[in-house]
Each structure stands twice: as C-alpha cells, then as structure tokens.
Amino acid sequence: MSELTLRVMTALVLFVGAVAWLFYVPDFWFDVILLIVAMAASIELLRMVKMPKQNLFFMVSLLMWGVLIGHHAQGLWLPMAWMILLLGWFILLILHVHADDLVQSFQKMVYAQWMMAWLMMFIMALMILHTHEHGVAFIAGACVGVWLSDIAAYFTGKAWGKHKLCPAISPGKTWQGLAGGVVAGVLGASYVWMTWADMTWFWAFPLAMLLVVVGILGDLAESALKRVVGVKDSGSMLPGHGGLLDRIDALLPSLPLVAMVWIIFA
C-alpha cells in the first residue's frame, strides 16, 4: 500500500469519526471523547519531548484535564487547571529529576507546557462552541478550512512549488503551496459557515482568512518544536499522518482565536 493511499484511508476514517462525534454523539459522550483525545495528545507530547518520568507527568495532566473538562472551563476552573499543571509538573521536576539532568529536563518541560497551553485553549474552545447555537457548524467549518488548506498546500506545492516558505523549520513548504492552501481553505471554511452557521460573507471571508493564516503559523510552530527535540513526527498514532498533534497542530491556535472573534464581535 502506497503512502498516499494510507494517508487517504486514514483521513476518511478521521473524517467519518469527526462528523459522528460533532453531530450525533450526546453531550456526555462528547466530553468523554474530548477527554480521551486530550489524554492521547498529552501522552504523545510527553513522548515527543522525551520527558523523564512520563507516567508521573501524565498523571498530573490527567488531573488537569479532569478539572478542565469536568467543569467545562467555567469560572475559575480554567486557571485552576492550569495551576495544577504548572505546579504539579514543577514539583515532579524537583522531586524526581536528577541534578545532572535538571537543565535539559526543565527545557523539555517548558516545551511541553507551551504546547499544553495551546491544547488547553483548543479543548476549551471546543467545549464552548459545542453549547453554542451554531457552534457545531462553526467547528465543522474550521476543520474543513484547515484540512482543505493542508491538502491543497501539499498538492499545489508538489506540482508548482519552487520557492521555499521557511526552510529552516519546514523544508517541504513553499510559497506556491501556501497560496494554494490559503485559497482552498478560505473558500471551504467560508462555504460551510455561510451555509450552516448562519454567517454572512462579511464575516465568513475575513474569519476564514484569519483561520487559515493562523493555522499555517500553528503548523510551523509545531514543526519548529519537532526540529528542536529532533523528531520527524509527533508520534505514530495515525497511519500515514504521523501523530495526533500533527493533525491538529494548525487548529490548536486558529480555532480558539477565530471562535473568540466570532462569539464576541459577530
């Protein structure tokens, strides 16, 4: 089986699963699946940065996710969850990391916490949007926009890519691929939002543009982290696609930002 075929098959399974989760799963099971995704991403992140005592650090992450998702990030529960992670991980670092490895382990912890901050905002945005009147359609449009941007950028770059976008971070990305990805992503997200989220073109197009551009920055940010820690993929959870974080890296910063702008101003 070719790499492209494997990627397509995995993408189809993910698409069907995402549709079922967003549109047909009851609220309780939506939260349960969200918790499972957050746990899987946490495990993958700790492995990616090669954090020592990963099981202990994961247990603190599990407690943090339980607090955050169990209370839907309402009121002071969001900062409470974040403090649990910050203090819990720091205490583990003090108690269980050898003095000779302290500097390197502290750097790894900072890398992981940086990604966890984005992941927390992403999970919070999903919970808030899921209770909004048109929130599910908004999530669907954001996913369509980011995924179409990624697919179009890949094929456009393969066909016409000549000028490297950021070779130090992601050598495969080109300006031509970027252009193709932006066009496809903006059109895809705008169409879904105007059709199912009761959004006018006045809001749909600029929000879609913001979504795609920030999504590209999120992709590059995760690529930079992978370069720093010396890995090609964030994991191997998704055949043909690498890890879970490789699939949602563009959504981590873009969905919370665009959702916040939409809810506050639109």
C-alpha positions in Angstrom: 0.0 0.0 0.0 1.4 3.4 -1.0 1.9 6.2 1.5 -0.7 8.4 -0.3 -3.3 5.6 -0.2 -2.6 5.1 3.5 -3.0 8.8 4.2 -6.3 8.9 2.3 -7.7 5.9 4.1 -6.8 7.3 7.5 -8.2 10.7 6.5 -11.5 9.2 5.5 -11.8 7.3 8.8 -10.9 10.5 10.7 -13.5 12.5 8.7 -16.3 10.0 9.4 -15.3 9.8 13.1 -15.2 13.6 13.4 -18.7 14.0 11.8 -20.2 11.4 14.1 -18.6 13.0 17.1 -19.7 16.5 16.3 -23.2 15.9 15.0 -24.6 12.7 16.5 -22.9 12.0 19.9 -24.8 13.0 23.1 -23.2 15.8 25.2 -21.9 13.4 27.9 -20.1 11.2 25.3 -18.8 14.3 23.5 -17.0 15.3 26.7 -15.7 11.7 27.3 -14.3 11.5 23.8 -12.8 15.0 24.2 -11.1 13.8 27.4 -9.7 10.8 25.6 -8.3 13.0 22.8 -6.7 15.3 25.4 -5.2 12.4 27.2 -3.8 10.9 24.0 -2.3 14.2 22.9 -0.7 14.6 26.4 0.9 11.2 26.2 2.1 11.9 22.7 3.6 15.3 23.7 5.5 13.9 26.7 6.9 11.1 24.5 7.8 13.6 21.7 9.9 15.8 24.0 11.3 12.7 25.7 10.2 13.9 29.2 11.6 11.7 32.0 9.2 10.0 34.4 6.5 10.3 31.8 3.9 8.3 33.7 4.1 10.7 36.7 3.8 13.8 34.5 0.9 12.2 32.6 -1.0 11.6 35.9 -0.8 15.4 36.6 -2.0 16.1 33.1 -4.9 13.7 33.6 -5.9 15.5 36.8 -5.7 18.8 35.0 -7.9 17.6 32.1 -10.4 16.1 34.6 -10.8 19.5 36.3 -10.9 21.4 33.0 -13.4 19.2 31.1 -15.4 18.1 34.1 -16.3 21.8 34.8 -16.4 22.9 31.2 -13.7 25.5 31.9 -16.2 27.8 33.6 -15.3 30.5 36.1 -12.0 30.0 37.9 -11.7 26.3 36.8 -9.6 27.2 33.8 -6.8 29.0 35.8 -7.2 26.3 38.5 -6.5 23.6 35.9 -3.5 25.5 34.5 -2.1 26.0 38.0 -2.4 22.2 38.7 -0.3 21.5 35.6 2.3 24.2 36.2 2.8 23.4 39.9 2.4 19.7 39.6 5.0 19.4 36.8 7.4 21.6 38.7 7.1 19.6 41.9 7.7 16.4 39.9 10.8 18.1 38.3 12.2 18.9 41.8 11.5 15.5 43.3 12.2 13.1 40.6 14.8 14.6 38.2 18.5 14.1 38.9 20.6 17.2 39.4 22.7 16.4 36.4 19.7 16.3 34.1 17.9 19.3 35.6 18.6 21.9 32.8 17.7 19.5 30.0 14.6 18.3 31.8 13.5 21.8 32.6 13.8 22.7 28.9 11.7 19.7 27.9 9.1 20.6 30.5 8.9 24.2 29.1 8.4 22.8 25.5 5.7 20.5 26.7 3.9 23.3 28.7 4.0 25.6 25.7 2.1 23.0 23.6 -0.2 22.1 26.5 -1.3 25.8 26.8 -2.4 25.7 23.1 -4.0 22.4 23.7 -6.0 23.7 26.7 -7.3 26.6 24.7 -8.3 24.3 21.9 -10.2 22.0 24.2 -11.9 24.9 25.9 -12.9 26.4 22.5 -14.5 23.0 21.5 -16.5 22.8 24.8 -17.8 26.4 24.5 -18.6 26.1 20.8 -20.4 22.8 21.4 -23.0 24.6 23.5 -23.4 27.5 21.1 -26.4 27.6 18.7 -24.3 27.4 15.6 -21.1 26.2 17.3 -21.0 22.7 15.9 -21.3 24.1 12.3 -18.6 26.6 13.2 -16.3 23.8 14.3 -17.1 21.8 11.2 -16.2 24.9 9.0 -12.9 25.4 10.8 -12.0 21.8 10.4 -12.9 21.9 6.7 -10.9 25.1 6.1 -7.8 23.9 7.9 -7.8 20.4 6.4 -8.5 21.7 2.8 -5.7 24.2 3.3 -3.3 21.4 4.3 -4.4 19.1 1.4 -4.3 21.9 -1.2 -0.9 23.2 0.0 0.5 19.7 -0.3 -0.6 19.1 -3.9 0.0 22.6 -5.1 3.5 22.5 -3.6 4.2 19.2 -5.2 3.0 20.5 -8.6 4.3 24.0 -8.7 6.4 24.6 -5.6 9.7 26.4 -6.3 10.3 29.0 -3.6 10.7 27.7 0.0 8.5 29.2 2.6 10.6 28.5 5.7 13.4 26.0 5.0 14.9 26.2 8.5 11.7 24.9 10.1 9.8 23.1 7.3 11.8 22.5 4.1 8.9 21.0 2.2 6.6 24.0 2.4 6.7 26.5 -0.5 5.1 29.9 -1.2 3.2 28.4 -4.1 1.8 25.7 -1.8 0.9 28.4 0.7 -1.1 30.3 -1.9 -3.0 27.2 -3.0 -3.7 26.3 0.6 -5.0 29.7 1.5 -7.4 29.8 -1.4 -8.8 26.4 -0.8 -9.0 26.8 3.0 -10.7 30.2 2.8 -13.3 29.0 0.2 -14.0 25.8 2.1 -14.5 27.4 5.6 -16.5 30.3 4.2 -18.9 28.0 2.3 -19.6 25.8 5.4 -20.1 28.8 7.6 -22.3 30.7 5.2 -24.4 27.6 4.5 -24.8 26.1 8.0 -23.6 28.6 10.6 -25.9 31.5 9.5 -22.9 33.7 8.8 -22.8 36.4 6.2 -19.9 36.8 3.7 -18.9 40.0 5.5 -17.8 37.8 8.5 -17.1 34.5 6.8 -14.3 35.5 4.5 -12.1 37.5 6.9 -12.6 34.9 9.6 -11.7 32.2 7.2 -8.6 34.1 6.2 -7.6 34.5 9.8 -8.3 30.8 10.4 -6.1 29.6 7.6 -3.2 32.1 8.2 -3.0 31.4 12.0 -3.4 27.7 11.2 -0.3 27.8 9.0 1.6 29.5 11.8 0.4 26.8 14.2 1.7 24.1 11.8 5.1 25.9 11.6 5.2 26.3 15.4 4.8 22.5 15.9 7.3 21.8 13.1 9.8 24.1 15.0 9.2 22.2 18.2 9.8 18.9 16.4 13.1 20.3 15.0 14.2 21.3 18.4 13.5 17.9 20.0 14.8 16.0 16.9 11.8 14.1 15.7 10.1 13.9 12.3 6.5 13.3 13.5 4.9 13.9 16.8 4.0 10.2 17.1 2.8 7.2 15.1 -0.9 7.1 16.2 -2.4 7.9 12.8 -1.0 5.7 9.9 0.3 7.8 7.1 -0.2 11.0 9.1 2.2 10.6 12.0 0.8 11.6 15.3 -2.4 13.2 16.7 -0.7 16.5 17.2 0.4 16.5 13.6 -3.2 16.5 12.5 -4.5 19.2 14.9 -1.4 21.5 15.2 -3.0 24.0 12.8 -6.3 24.0 14.7 -4.7 24.5 18.2 -4.2 28.3 17.8 -6.6 29.0 15.0 -9.8 27.6 16.3 -9.7 29.4 19.7 -8.7 32.7 18.2 -11.3 32.7 15.4 -14.0 31.4 17.7 -13.3 34.2 20.2 -13.6 36.8 17.5 -16.8 35.3 16.1 -18.5 35.0 19.5 -17.5 38.5 20.7 -18.0 40.6 17.6 -20.2 38.7 15.1 
